[in-house]
Structure formats: structure tokens, C-alpha cells
Amino acid sequence: MATDIKQLIKEVFEKGYLMSLAIQDEGGVWVADVIYIYDDKLNIYWMSDPDVRHSQAILKNSKVAGTITVSGKGENNLGIQFMGMAEKINGPNFDLARKNYAKRDKPEPKDADDVLQGDSWYILKPSRIELISEEYFGFEKKSIDL
């Protein structure tokens, strides 16, 4: 039976909590950890202060990369590496907020709540995802292009 790469990637998304987001700006390369959520198309979303370095960098250079790792010491390696384009999304987007609050174990927001509290939503549309699943493939990476 063939192992479904896309399903394993979704497993990483489900089990993970933080994404390490890599950007490049005039100061060089930078990595920031953000709490993420995702959709069925493997797009990744997060909320960030629009004034922080990674948010400002995305406005000038939308090419980004990142990783999500869900394995720990003594476990089989399981995670993903990806690259793609990121952009700011305008508005509070309560569907995203509900998923984000659930991930953080916070009560579901109401449509009248200020879910952003000064932050903005961002989306990363991956163009390539590489999976590391030691259990299924050893140290051989499996990739999908989107």
C-alpha cells in the first residue's frame, strides 16, 4: 500500500503548533515562530503584528520559506519544509479566527469580538513542500509541488 504524502503533510499540520517562518529583508535573513492554521489546499495562515520584522518583510518580498517539526527527542523524525509566497489578508476573517482560537484552546470568538486586536492575517501559499517521515521513508525526503 502506497503511503499518501499529502495525508502525512496534513498530519504534520494537525500535530504541529508553531511554524518557523523565514523571510529576507534589507537586514538579511530572519526566522520568526508563529502559531499557524491551515486549509485543505495546504495554505498556511497566521496572525501577526503588522509592524514586526517578518510582517514588514512580506510586504516588500513575498517569497518565504518555513518548517514545522512535530517530532521530539527519541521519536521518529516527522516534519515539513516548504517555500512559497506570503501576503497580508485584510479584515478580521472569523472563520480563520475560530480555527485559530480552537488551536489555542481559547473560547470561540463572536462576530462582534475584536479578534485581531491590532494584528493582521497572513497567508502562505506553498509552491513546494518536502516531507520528512523517518517512520515511512527513513531519511529520504518526499516532495510535492503545488
C-alpha positions, 0 to 999 in steps of 0.5 A: 500500500502506497503511503499518501504524502499529502495525508502525512503533510496534513498530519504534520499540520494537525500535530504541529503548533508553531511554524518557523517562518523565514523571510529576507529583508534589507537586514538579511535573513530572519526566522520568526515562530508563529502559531499557524492554521491551515486549509485543505489546499495546504495554505498556511495562515497566521496572525501577526503584528503588522509592524514586526520584522517578518510582517514588514518583510512580506510586504516588500518580498513575498517569497518565504520559506518555513518548517514545522517539526512535530517530532521530539527527542527519541521519536521518529523524525516527522516534519515539513519544509516548504517555500512559497509566497506570503501576503497580508489578508485584510479584515478580521476573517472569523472563520480563520479566527475560530480555527485559530482560537480552537488551536489555542484552546481559547473560547470561540470568538463572536462576530462582534469580538475584536479578534485581531486586536491590532494584528493582521492575517497572513497567508502562505501559499506553498509552491513546494513542500518536502516531507520528512517521515523517518517512520515511512521513508527513513531519511529520504525526503518526499516532495510535492509541488503545488 
